[in-house]
Amino acid sequence: MQRFHNKTVLVTGGAGGIGGATARRFAAEGARVAVFDLHPAEAPAEAHKGWLSLAFDGTDGAALAEAVAQVEAEFGPVDILFNNLGQSGRERSALFCESEEEVWRFVMEINLLSTMRACRLIGPQMKIRGAGRIINMSSDAALSGDLRLSDYAAAKMGIVGFTRALAQELAPHGVTVNAVCPGAIATEAHNRIPRATLDALVAATPAGFIAQPEEVAGLVAYLASAEARFITGQTIAINGGRNML
């Protein structure tokens, strides 16, 4: 399929994991793909329509604005924005009563505020053109309030609320805004999670297994496509049945 022929796609946090799989999926379907990440993203063989990798700290608002301007200069206006950048406190995660405000602020910054900044840079131009797709990365943790992830759950639920508000604002202008909530997905981040935690996560998932990043990429690609024009303001869980909306 070439659903994204002549489309410009921006993927934040796209050097690996779900972001990397999604960037490759868009490239395979004919898009010009720009990837923002702390690390460079190597162009896949499928990226014959254009691939731009810019490495910088995604929490740096000025750097983000400069990078978006470069994408627009080289590829034209962004048609599809996938706000994938984000992470938990990882090794610094703790029970809330033992947690540190420094960690909360980092988690809020890299998840919620980075998403809002990218939408503020790109959303107005989509509104003017009367077309666009925004997909924001939330998490199953927002739905379940997982232990030791209070800051992450708060940030990711904040993305859900922000997605709904922005969807209402942009829907009359032909722009859809949706959120996806992945559950147990096999990414590098899992290497930093204790085995017992992963085992408990799988045990709590009715499907009984950890999914692959490419499965989330397929959902994001659908939401970005013309077929999904009547879907907006939605929170879609891809979690093997762990939480059901």
Buried (B, 14 or more C-beta within 10 A) or exposed (E): EEBBEEBBBBBBBBBBBBBBBBBBBBBBBBBBBBBBBEEEBEBBEBBEBBBBBBBBEBBEBEBBBEBBEEBBEEBEBBBBBBBBBBBBBEEEBBEEEEBEEEBBEBBBBBBBBBBBBBBEBBBEBBBEEEBBBBBBBBBBBBBBEBEBBBBBBBBBBBBBBBBBEBBEEBEEBBBBBBBBBBBBBBBEBBEEBEEEEBEEBBEBBEEEEBBBBBBBBBBBBBBBBEEBEEBBBBBBBBBBEBBEE
